[in-house]
Amino acid sequence: MKQLFYFGIAALFLLTLLCPTAIFAEDRIHILYDSESKYPELEPGWGFSAVVEKGDLNILVDTGWDVGKLKHNMAKMGWKPQDITHLIISHWHGDHYSGLSYLLEQNKTMKVYLPSDNTFQGDPSLQINTVKGLAKINEDVYVLQTKPTTGSAGIDDELTLAVLTNEGPVLVSGCFHSGWQTLIAKAQEISERKPYLMVGGGRFIDRTEPELHALAASIQKLGLKNVGLSHCAAGPLPEKVFEEYFPDRTLKARLGERISLPEN
């Protein structure tokens, strides 16, 4: 009996070494595509892509601009196209959807969510959904549709992934062209809690310092708890300003980073 006990302990220890997520699984956001990284093995590029793990779901938000870099970064970070259960394209700008066709060739079983101004012609057998208003993936995961207002040339709609947690919704999108304030308000449709975290862009790099102060103060007043600056929201000036309003709660959501989510 003792030998069986020690064998079990040894097997458990070996399993944690070979596959730590099998024992200590947690929901996380993995940034797969962005223009900056501190990890030399990854290939930066202009655009955005992130995998959000939520339970048994692996939800990819956007696909970056350069398919070769997306494939490289996915492999280096331990992801295969076949791992993706759901794919969301936030909007029809090339730095967000260019990997779409490649992923659909590699994975024909994932569910795909596209903005309603969709002109994409895919295989009719694929599970492609056009989102208007709101789409429910499960009790804790939604896709929100809003109308862009800034930096939105050529697009009529934008999608945002919303994941419910016990600390409030987590929102992930490529650029938040509809405005961070708009998405904070939109999240009230699915949760009474204020958003816990927003991760993505926002055209902050185009704004002056006074404009960034006004924006950060406005977002802080609306009750957002944490910010994850990536893509067109990231840079020395936005990071400096947002750190003043969200001290120790401003995350650099750059290529290669993994951000843990609160439990539900």
C-alpha positions as CSV (number, residue, x, y, z in Angstrom):
1,M,0.0,0.0,0.0
2,K,2.9,2.3,0.9
3,Q,4.5,1.6,-2.5
4,L,1.3,2.5,-4.3
5,F,1.0,5.8,-2.3
6,Y,4.6,6.8,-3.2
7,F,4.1,5.8,-6.8
8,G,1.0,8.1,-7.0
9,I,3.0,11.0,-5.5
10,A,5.8,10.5,-7.9
11,A,3.4,10.3,-10.9
12,L,1.7,13.5,-9.8
13,F,5.0,15.3,-9.4
14,L,6.1,14.2,-12.9
15,L,2.8,15.3,-14.4
16,T,3.2,18.8,-12.9
17,L,6.7,19.0,-14.5
18,L,5.5,17.8,-17.9
19,C,2.2,19.7,-18.0
20,P,1.8,22.2,-15.2
21,T,-1.5,23.6,-16.6
22,A,-3.1,20.1,-16.2
23,I,-2.8,20.6,-12.4
24,F,-2.7,24.3,-11.9
25,A,-5.0,25.4,-14.7
26,E,-5.9,29.1,-14.7
27,D,-7.7,31.4,-17.1
28,R,-5.3,33.7,-18.8
29,I,-4.8,36.1,-21.7
30,H,-1.9,35.3,-24.0
31,I,-0.7,38.2,-26.2
32,L,0.3,36.6,-29.5
33,Y,0.8,39.6,-31.8
34,D,2.0,43.2,-31.0
35,S,4.6,45.6,-32.1
36,E,6.9,45.3,-29.0
37,S,8.2,42.4,-27.0
38,K,10.9,41.7,-24.4
39,Y,11.1,38.1,-25.5
40,P,13.8,37.8,-28.2
41,E,12.4,34.5,-29.5
42,L,9.1,36.2,-30.6
43,E,8.6,38.3,-33.8
44,P,6.9,41.7,-33.2
45,G,4.7,43.3,-35.8
46,W,2.1,46.0,-36.1
47,G,-1.3,44.6,-35.2
48,F,-3.0,42.6,-32.5
49,S,-3.9,39.0,-31.6
50,A,-4.5,37.4,-28.2
51,V,-5.8,34.0,-27.0
52,V,-8.1,34.2,-24.0
53,E,-8.4,30.9,-22.0
54,K,-11.7,30.6,-20.1
55,G,-12.4,27.1,-18.7
56,D,-12.3,24.7,-21.7
57,L,-12.5,27.6,-24.2
58,N,-9.6,29.0,-26.1
59,I,-10.9,32.2,-27.7
60,L,-8.7,34.0,-30.3
61,V,-9.3,37.8,-30.6
62,D,-7.9,39.0,-34.0
63,T,-5.1,37.5,-36.1
64,G,-2.5,40.3,-36.6
65,W,-1.1,41.5,-39.9
66,D,1.7,39.1,-40.9
67,V,0.6,35.5,-41.1
68,G,4.2,34.2,-40.8
69,K,4.7,36.1,-37.6
70,L,1.4,34.9,-36.2
71,K,2.3,31.3,-36.9
72,H,5.8,31.8,-35.4
73,N,4.5,33.4,-32.3
74,M,1.7,30.9,-31.8
75,A,4.2,28.0,-32.0
76,K,6.7,29.6,-29.7
77,M,4.0,30.3,-27.1
78,G,2.7,26.8,-27.3
79,W,-0.4,27.2,-29.4
80,K,-1.7,25.4,-32.5
81,P,-4.5,26.6,-34.7
82,Q,-6.4,23.5,-33.8
83,D,-6.4,24.6,-30.1
84,I,-8.7,27.5,-30.9
85,T,-12.4,26.9,-30.0
86,H,-13.7,30.3,-31.0
87,L,-12.3,33.2,-33.2
88,I,-13.4,36.8,-33.0
89,I,-12.4,39.5,-35.5
90,S,-12.8,42.8,-33.8
91,H,-13.0,44.9,-37.0
92,W,-12.0,44.9,-40.7
93,H,-8.6,46.6,-40.6
94,G,-5.8,44.5,-42.1
95,D,-3.6,44.4,-38.9
96,H,-6.5,42.6,-37.2
97,Y,-7.9,40.1,-39.7
98,S,-5.0,39.1,-42.1
99,G,-4.6,35.7,-40.5
100,L,-8.2,34.8,-40.8
101,S,-8.0,32.7,-43.9
102,Y,-5.0,30.7,-42.7
103,L,-6.7,29.9,-39.4
104,L,-9.9,28.8,-41.2
105,E,-7.8,26.5,-43.4
106,Q,-6.2,24.9,-40.3
107,N,-9.2,24.7,-38.1
108,K,-12.7,24.1,-39.6
109,T,-14.4,23.3,-36.3
110,M,-14.0,26.5,-34.4
111,K,-16.9,29.0,-34.1
112,V,-16.2,32.3,-35.8
113,Y,-17.7,35.7,-34.9
114,L,-17.5,38.6,-37.4
115,P,-18.7,42.2,-37.4
116,S,-22.0,42.8,-39.1
117,D,-20.3,44.8,-41.9
118,N,-18.8,41.4,-43.0
119,T,-17.9,40.9,-46.6
120,F,-15.8,37.7,-45.9
121,Q,-16.7,34.8,-48.2
122,G,-15.8,31.6,-46.4
123,D,-16.7,27.9,-46.9
124,P,-20.4,27.6,-46.2
125,S,-19.7,24.6,-43.9
126,L,-17.7,26.8,-41.5
127,Q,-19.4,28.0,-38.3
128,I,-19.4,31.7,-39.1
129,N,-21.7,34.1,-37.0
130,T,-22.3,37.7,-37.8
131,V,-22.8,39.6,-34.5
132,K,-25.4,42.4,-34.1
133,G,-25.8,43.8,-30.6
134,L,-24.7,40.8,-28.5
135,A,-23.8,37.2,-28.9
136,K,-23.7,34.7,-26.0
137,I,-21.0,32.0,-26.1
138,N,-21.8,30.6,-22.7
139,E,-23.0,31.9,-19.3
140,D,-19.7,33.7,-18.7
141,V,-18.5,34.7,-22.2
142,Y,-20.1,37.2,-24.6
143,V,-19.3,39.1,-27.8
144,L,-20.3,42.7,-27.7
145,Q,-21.0,44.8,-30.9
146,T,-20.6,48.6,-30.9
147,K,-20.2,51.4,-33.4
148,P,-16.7,52.8,-33.9
149,T,-16.1,56.5,-33.4
150,T,-12.3,57.1,-33.6
151,G,-9.7,55.9,-36.1
152,S,-12.5,54.0,-37.8
153,A,-12.0,54.6,-41.5
154,G,-13.6,51.9,-43.6
155,I,-15.4,50.0,-40.8
156,D,-19.0,50.2,-39.5
157,D,-18.9,47.8,-36.6
158,E,-16.6,46.5,-33.9
159,L,-16.6,43.4,-31.7
160,T,-15.3,43.0,-28.2
161,L,-14.9,39.8,-26.2
162,A,-16.4,40.0,-22.7
163,V,-15.5,37.4,-20.0
164,L,-17.3,37.5,-16.7
165,T,-15.3,37.0,-13.5
166,N,-16.0,37.4,-9.8
167,E,-14.2,40.8,-9.9
168,G,-16.1,42.1,-12.9
169,P,-16.0,41.7,-16.7
170,V,-12.7,41.4,-18.6
171,L,-12.9,43.1,-22.1
172,V,-10.5,42.3,-24.9
173,S,-10.6,44.0,-28.4
174,G,-8.1,45.0,-31.0
175,C,-8.5,48.8,-30.9
176,F,-11.6,49.8,-29.0
177,H,-12.5,52.2,-31.8
178,S,-15.8,52.6,-30.1
179,G,-14.1,54.2,-27.2
180,W,-13.2,52.7,-23.8
181,Q,-16.0,54.7,-22.2
182,T,-18.5,53.2,-24.6
183,L,-17.4,49.6,-23.8
184,I,-17.5,50.2,-20.1
185,A,-21.1,51.2,-20.5
186,K,-21.9,48.4,-22.9
187,A,-20.5,45.8,-20.4
188,Q,-23.4,46.8,-18.0
189,E,-25.7,44.9,-20.3
190,I,-24.2,41.6,-19.1
191,S,-23.0,42.4,-15.6
192,E,-23.8,44.8,-12.7
193,R,-20.1,45.0,-11.8
194,K,-17.7,47.5,-13.3
195,P,-15.2,46.0,-15.7
196,Y,-12.2,44.5,-13.9
197,L,-9.8,44.8,-16.9
198,M,-9.7,46.1,-20.5
199,V,-7.0,44.8,-22.8
200,G,-6.3,46.1,-26.3
201,G,-5.7,49.3,-28.3
202,G,-7.4,52.7,-28.4
203,R,-5.4,55.0,-30.6
204,F,-3.8,56.5,-27.5
205,I,-0.4,56.9,-29.3
206,D,-2.0,59.6,-31.5
207,R,-3.1,61.7,-28.5
208,T,-1.5,64.6,-26.7
209,E,-0.6,64.4,-23.1
210,P,-3.5,66.7,-22.0
211,E,-5.9,64.5,-24.0
212,L,-4.5,61.4,-22.4
213,H,-5.0,62.9,-18.9
214,A,-8.6,63.7,-19.7
215,L,-9.2,60.2,-21.1
216,A,-7.6,58.4,-18.2
217,A,-9.5,60.5,-15.7
218,S,-12.8,59.8,-17.5
219,I,-12.1,56.0,-17.6
220,Q,-11.1,56.0,-13.9
221,K,-14.3,57.8,-13.0
222,L,-16.4,55.2,-14.7
223,G,-15.0,52.5,-12.4
224,L,-12.6,50.5,-14.5
225,K,-10.2,48.7,-12.2
226,N,-7.2,47.7,-14.4
227,V,-5.9,48.7,-17.9
228,G,-3.9,46.5,-20.3
229,L,-2.3,48.7,-22.9
230,S,-1.5,47.0,-26.2
231,H,-1.1,47.8,-29.9
232,C,-2.1,51.4,-30.6
233,A,-2.8,52.2,-27.0
234,A,0.7,51.3,-25.8
235,G,3.8,53.5,-25.7
236,P,5.9,55.5,-23.1
237,L,3.5,58.5,-22.9
238,P,0.2,56.6,-22.5
239,E,1.8,54.2,-20.0
240,K,3.2,57.1,-18.0
241,V,-0.1,58.9,-17.9
242,F,-2.3,55.9,-17.2
243,E,0.1,54.8,-14.4
244,E,-0.8,58.1,-12.6
245,Y,-4.5,57.2,-12.6
246,F,-4.1,53.4,-12.3
247,P,-1.0,53.0,-10.1
248,D,0.2,49.4,-10.2
249,R,-2.9,48.6,-12.2
250,T,-1.5,49.6,-15.7
251,L,-0.4,46.5,-17.5
252,K,1.9,46.3,-20.5
253,A,0.0,43.9,-22.6
254,R,2.8,43.4,-25.2
255,L,3.7,40.4,-27.3
256,G,4.5,37.4,-25.2
257,E,2.8,38.5,-22.0
258,R,0.4,36.3,-20.1
259,I,-2.2,38.0,-18.0
260,S,-4.0,36.0,-15.3
261,L,-7.8,36.4,-14.9
262,P,-9.7,36.4,-11.6
263,E,-11.6,33.2,-10.8
264,N,-15.3,33.1,-11.5
